[in-house]
Amino acid sequence: MSSEENRLRLTILGGFLGAGKSTWLRHQLFAKTYDQPHVIVNEVASHAVDDTLLKGARCLDVLAGGCVCCDQKEQMIALLHRICNDRSRKQDTPQTRQLVFEMSGVADPGQVLTAIQNDPILNRHIILEEIIVVVDALHGLEQLRTEPLSRRQIEAADQILITKTDSCDAQTLETLLATLRQVNPASERRASVFGVEEPLADASSAQPVQLPDLDGLTEEPLSSWSLNLDEYGTDENSWVGFSVWLSAMLHSHGNHMVRVKGVVRTPGGRLLLQSVRKVMQAPEMLPDLPASGERSSDNTIVLIGRGMNQERIHKSLHHVMTKTAN
């Protein structure tokens, strides 16, 4: 086998916050779409959650606490060097040839690819197979109108995967497809519901929306922080109080709170919670952990948003949890 044929084949999985990247990748691991891949997950928050869903990978590494385009760039390069070095040293044993890199929702695939290609070692050991960008059918048009990053992600895509099409009306979906075709006419477009490919409607006659010029637009930075629910109470009423608080917060601040996710311990078991702006996805019950111990990130909720007052959020949660406990 030539050195080129033996290079790691890289799939970059990108898309804006809450688009459904981990849900799609989890199904691909279950369906064995990739041959025993080495998966890398980038989490902008300090507490990783998505790696909980990706147990089908042969190897799994997490880069948490920042985006690989900036804060975690050096750590990303170092991790990729280690992966390549390990493969070189263990040539007498079977090695994975597939690398799947699930980036955070605030990462630009083009910048990540440039960083890899500009590194002389990684450029010899890694070859790009494709860039897949996931687009949320419910929020995709609004993100294209207001988020320069969303456009940059889509412009870099070889393949655009539209998710949550079952929750979107036909006219909105057709308009989204026409707009995506305008932004990146060379990309392949497919649809997926909970990771399973679905037929995509013919939108050849649909008209795209006119997108505003976002060049030079100053983006208000996204910030992330974590809430450890154990700090607010651990009795069985805690779950009730937290549910009331989360519902009220999304109703009042959902447009500013771009993403909420976490694994919560409830009387019925471990529950995966996820929301995108004001839309709360159906909670998913996760398997119980082995008796060896609980995950350090259980009962920790990650919040990602703009213009949110962290102190007020802490106080409001404490107030509701205390009131519910009494």
Secondary structure, 3 states (H helix, E strand, C coil): CCCCCCCEEEEEEEECCCCCHHHHHHHHHHHCCCCCCEEEEEECCCCCCHHHHCCCCCEEEEEECCCCCCCCHHHHHHHHHHHHHHHHHCCCCCCCCEEEEECCCCCCHHHHHHHHHCCHHHHHHEEEEEEEEEEECCCHHHHHHHCHHHHHHHHCCCEEEEECHHHCCHHHHHHHHHHHHHHCCCCEEEEEECCEEECCCCCCCCCCCCCCCCCCCCCCCCEEEEEEHHHHCCCCCHHHHHHHHHHHHHHHHCCCEEEEEEEEEECCEEEEEEEECCEECCCEEECCCCCCCCCCCCCEEEEEECCCCHHHHHHHHHHHHHHHHC
